[in-house]
């Protein structure tokens, strides 16, 4: 009997959001592609009971997971375990950033049957075709696949990346339970990034297929936006590309397309300071006129030494020039920093804190967040850490605590670790808007926000027991989580 029922699972980091309600563009891309090939695709949710799983997965061809480094690994393994306990022979297929960059460790886990490396649409479709008829198809002919056979781990040759303009439009219907309730909607106009920051795994992931950056044509973007407006009528569109403002030519083309099509939605996007600081005043003014309401910048550090070390290819001057340009507009902004790099000094962190305060003095409504450095798989910074004596995890579950808000590198001295952690939590409470209806929680968050602002003003993070307690509670909560106990 030919099976055509496939389930998808979102293995993002649950530390940031509920996997059931955080749309995955990877899964939406897979769903659109598979539906074109007449597969029935359904999203698998954590809240499903085992009885519901038993009913839903009956006669299912396989379950595909998109997994990122961090807590999402544990949640994905837990779901895989639940599935295997009900249907022991159900094929479990993992793809996404982490499995692509650590395929050997991933496939070694007993709960995982196949690993898809890189762009996954064609590879997944071919794996499903094989599962339906193992006599006519051979696993060794599927590019981009890692699998187990007779006790051996085999890696097929990489799959060449397909022109994304030829791929199907994202299947937003997979997340109707989310998008039908929200006034904004996310969209990607590209995949990857043309830059090669040493701490980021985007370039390594996309380079597996021979192209680290691809973008939709403006014609394709306009068609997709019109479809989103027709189907969901969003008040705002969040362009979630790693770098939407990649160059002036593309942005001028977008401005023209927005005006020519009489669009009126608000929008947000991510930018680099070197690019944005080079935009002329007319283009910047045009962005506000076409309803740009918020822009996100990855600054990473206020120390030029650190920026050069991680190959960010921006200058502090470009950061401040971007801040000045934003200051002339009536739009919101967000700036992110990273502390805890190997060979970083406290003087480098102080420079970041001073730059943070300067940004806020010019842009009082700006959100400035600090994260701790995480040596992600496939990155040059992970290799640098290893050269300094750091040993990366030896098994899949070892990557669990690789989260930007809670990872602590072994190269950092205990006192420095506490300082970096305190800054991250202070930034969290400084920028987080608590929406709880509980009056006590509201009061607590208000106190912590005032506390955080005062600490940034005074550069005082050496004694912050409140943030150390919060950090310990968070890590203890995860370790006590039944998911952690089940799969480690």
N, C-alpha and C positions, 0 to 999 in steps of 0.2 A: 504493500500500500504506500503510495506517494504521500508524504506529509508536507504540509505547507504552513504550519503554525510555528512561529518563532517569537521568543520573548527577549526583551532587552532590559538590562539593569544598569543604573547609573552609579558607578563607583567613585563619586567625587569625595572630597574631604568633608565628612559630616561635622567636623569641628566648626565649619563656617555656615553650613546650611543643611536643612533637611533634604536628603537625597530624593525624596518623593516629590518635593516641590521646587527643586532647582533644575531648570531645564538644561539638558545636555545637548549641545549642537552636534556632537559626535553621534549621539543616538538618533537625533532628528535626521542627520544625513544618511545614516544606515537605514533607517526606517523608510525614507523616501525611495532609496535605491532598491530595497527589497520589495516594496510594494509594487514597483514597476515590473518586477519579475513574478508577480502574483503570489507573494507570500503574505500571510496574515500576521501582522506585527502588533505586539502589545507590550506596554511598559509594565515591568514587574516592580511592585511597590513593597517596601519594608513592612507596611502595616497589614499586608495580607496575612491571614492566619494560615496555619499548615493545612487545614482542611480546604481552604480556598485554593492554596497552591496545588494540592492534590487534584482538584477539579480542573483548574486552569491548564495545568501542564500535561494533562492526559493527551497522548498522541502528539506531543510537541516534538519538533525536530531537533531543537537545541536552544540553549540560552546564551546570549552574547553579553559580555560585560565591558563597559568602558571605564578604565581604572586609572586614577592618578595617585601619585606618591602621597603617603600619609595615612590618616585614620580611615580613609575610604577603602584601603586594602583589607582591613579587618571586617568592615561591614560587607564587603564583597565576598570574602571568604565565608562569612557567616551565612550569607544567602546561598552560596554554593553548597555549603554543608546541609542546609535545610532541604535543598533540592535533592541532593544525593541520598539523603535519608528516606525520602519519599520515592524517588526514582533513581536507583543506584547507577543505572546505565545512561542517564541523561547526559548528553555532551555539554560540557562547560567550556565556553570559548572566551578567552580574555584578550582585550586589545586596549589601545590608548597609550598615553605617555609612559607609564611605568612598565607595563609588559613589553613595550617596544624597546625601551632602553635597558631593561634587565630581563631579557627573554629566558635566559638559562635558569636563573633563580625562580622565575615565575612558573615555568613549565615543570620544574621539579616538584612543586606542591602536588600532593596526591589528589586534591579536589579539582585540579585544572587539567583539561584534556588537550586543548589547543591554544596557541598564542598567535595572534595576528600582529605583525609588525608594520608600523607606518599607516599610510592611508588604507582604510579598511573595507571600503565598499565592495570592490571586486573580489578581494580575498575571502571575505565572509560569504559572499554569494557562492563562490566556488567550493568552500568548505561545506556549505549546506547542500550543494548539488552532490558532493561526494557522499554525505551522510544519507542521502536518499537512495543512492545507487552505488554501493562500494565496489561492485563488480566492473562497472564501466569506467570508473574514474580512479585516479591514483593520487595520493597525497603528495608524492614527490614532484608532481607537475604544478603544484599551486605555489606561485611566487608569493613571498612575504609571510610564509607560514613556518612556525616552529611547533614540533609535535614529538610525541613519544612513540617508539615502535620497538617491540621486543627488548625492552630494557634500555634502549639507546635514545638519546635526545638528538633530533635532527633539525637543522636549520636550512630551509630552502633559500634560494637566492632572493635578494630584495625585489620588491615589486616597484616598477617605475611609476612615478606619480602621474595621474591622469589630469588633464586640463580641467580645472574645476568648473569652467564655464559650460562644460559638456555634461556635468552632473545634475541630478534632479534638484529642484527647490526643496529647502528644508521642510520636513514634515512637522509643522507646528501642531497638527492635530494630535500628535503623540502626547502633548502637554495641554490639551484643552482644559483640563481641570485646574490649570494654573493661569493660562492666558485669558480665559473667559472672565476671570475675576480681577484682572489688573488693568490699569489704565496705560501702562507702558509695556513695551515688548522689545526683546533683544534681537539683534541681527548682526551677521558677519558678512563683510564685503570682501574678505580675503582669508587666507590661511597662512600661518607662519609669520615670520618677520625677516626683513632684509638685513638686519643687524645681527651681531654675534656676541652679545654680552656674555661674559664668561660664567655668570651665575645662573643663566637662564637655559632651560632645556628645549625651548621652542626650535632653535636652529638644528639641534641634534636630532630631534624627532622628525622634522620635515626633511632633513637631509638624507634620511634613510632611503628615500625614493628618488633622490637626485634633484630636488628643488625645494629650497628652504622657504621660499616666499612665492605665493600665487595670489592674484586678485581677480575679482569679477570685472567684467567690462562695465562701463557706466550704463549701457543699454540693459544689461542683465540686472544691475542694481535697481534701476527704475522699475523694471517689470516686477521684481520681487517686492519692492516697497508698495507698489500699487496693489499687489495681491494681499499684503498684510493689512493695508488700509481697508480693502474691500471685505476681508474676512474678520478682522478684529477691531477695526476703527480705533487704533491706539491714539492717545493724546500725545504720547512721546515714544520715540524709538531710541534705544540704547545701542550704539554701534560699538560692539565688543571686540573689535579687531585689536591685536597687540599694538598696532600703530596705524590708526585711521588716517592721521595727517602725514602720510608718508612723503609727500612732496607737494609743492604749490600747484603744479600742473593738474594733478588729480583733484585737489580741493577746488580749484577754479571750475573744473568740469562738473563737480558735484554741486557747487553753488548755482551754476547755470541750469543744471538739470532740475534742481529744487524749484527755481523760479519759473522755468519753462513749463513745468507740470503743475504749477500753482499749489504745491504742497503747503501745508500749514501746521505740521506736527512740530513739537519741541523735540530736541535731540541732544544726546550726550555722546562723548567719544574720548578715546585715549590718544595722547600725543607725546612726542619727545621734545625736550626744550631746545635742542639744536635746530630742529625743523621749525617749530612754532615761532621761535625768536627771530627767524629769518623772514617771516611773512610780512609783507608791506602793510601799511595802515589801512589801505582800502580793502584788502582781502580780509583782514581781521574785523573790520567794520561790517563787511558783507556777511561774515559768519553770524554776527549778532542779529543782523537783519533777517536772516533765514532761520531764526529761532534756536540757535545753539544756546543751551541753558547751563551746561556744565562740562568742564574739560578736566581730564585726569592726566597727571604727569608722574612718571617714575623718575625721581631725582636720585635716589639710592644713597647719596652721601653729600655732606657739605665740605668734604675734604677732596681736593683735586687729586691728591696722591692716591686715594682709594678709587676714585672714578677712573683714573688711568690704569690702576692695577686690574680692575674688573672689565676693562675695555669698553666702558660705557660710551665713550666718544662724545661727551658733552663737557662744557665748562661751567664753572660757577657763574661766570658773567652771563652765559646764555640762560641759566636758570633765572637770574634776577631780571634779565631783559624780558623773559616770558611773563614773569610776575608783573612787571610794569605794564605790559600789553594787556594782561587780564584786568589790571586795575583801572584801565580806561573803559572797560566794558561792564555791562550790568549782567554778568554771568557768575555762576559758582565755580569753584575749583577745588581740586583734591591733589595733594602731593604725598608721595610715599617715600620713605627712607628705609634703609636696611643697616642694622648694626650687627657686630659679631663676626665680621670677616676675619679669616686667618691673617695674622701679622698686622691687624688693626691696632691702633693705639688709642688710649683714652682721649688724647688731644684731637684725634680724628672725629670721635663722637661729639666732643665739645663743639667742633666746627659745624657738625650737623645740627646740633641743638641751637646754635647761634643763627644758622641759616633758617631754621624752623621759625624762630622768634622774629626774624626779619620779614619772612613771608607773611606771618600773621599780622605784623604791624602795618604792612601795606594792604593786605587782604584780610580784614578781620573775620570775614565769613568763610575763609578757606579752611578746609579740613586737611590736617597734616598728620599722617599716621607713620608709626615706626614698627618695623618687624625685625625678627631675628633671622640672620642668615641661615639658609638651609642648603647643604651640599647635595643638590639633586643629581640623580643618575644621568650620565651622558654629558655632564658639563665639565668645562675646563677647571672650574673652581673645585670640583670634587677631586680631580687629579692633583691639584695643588695641595689640597688637604692631605691626600694620601702620601704625597712626597714629604709632608711635614710630620708623618707618623700616624695619621688618622686611619683607622681601619673601617671600611664601609661594612654595613650589615652583611652577614654571611647567608642569611635566608630571607625569604619574602617578608615574613612578619616583623623582621627587624627594622623595616622602614616605617613602622607605625607612627612614631612620634616625630616624623619629619614634617612638622608644621611650622609655618612662618611665625606663629605667635608663641610657640612653646619649645622648639628645638634648642638644645644647648650643646654647642660644640665642645669636644674634649680638649681642643687647643686653647680654650678660654680658662683662665684661672677662676676659682670659685667666687672671689670678690667681683671680678669683672662680669662673670655670668649673672650675678644678682643685679648688677647695674643695668645690664642690657635688658634683662627680663623686666625690671621695674619700669624702664623707659617704654617698653612695648605695651605694658598694661596701662601705664599712665596715658599714652596716646589713645588707647582703646576707649578709656572712660572719658577722655577729653572730646572725642569725636562721636561717640555712640549716643544715639537718641533713644532712650528707653520708652517704650510705648505700653508698658504694663499698666493695668488698671489698679494694681495693688498699691495703695498709698505708701506702705512701708518700703516697697522696692523702689518706688519713685524717689522717696526721700534719700535712700541709700545711694542711688545712682547720682543724685544731685550733689550729695556730699563728696562722693568720689570724683565727680567732675571738677568741683571747686578745688579739691586736693590736687588733682592732676595739673590744672592750670597754674596753681601756685608753684608746684615743683618745676614746671618748665620755665617759669619766670625767674626762679632762684637757682636753676641748674642743680637742684638737690635731689639726688636719687640714691645716695649711699645708704640711707636708713629709711626703708619703706616697707615695714612689716605687713601693711594691708595688702600690698601687691604680691608679696611672697606667699602670704596665706592663700590668696585667691589662686595663685599659680599652682600651689600644692594641692588645693581642693580640686582643681581642674584635672591635674594628672592622676590624682588618686581616684577620681570619679571614673576616668577612662579605664584605669587598671581594674576597677571593681566591676566594670561593665561586663555583663554575661557574654557579650560578643568577644571581648578580649580573652576571657577564660576558655571559650569554646574552641578557638582556632589557633592559639599559640601553644 
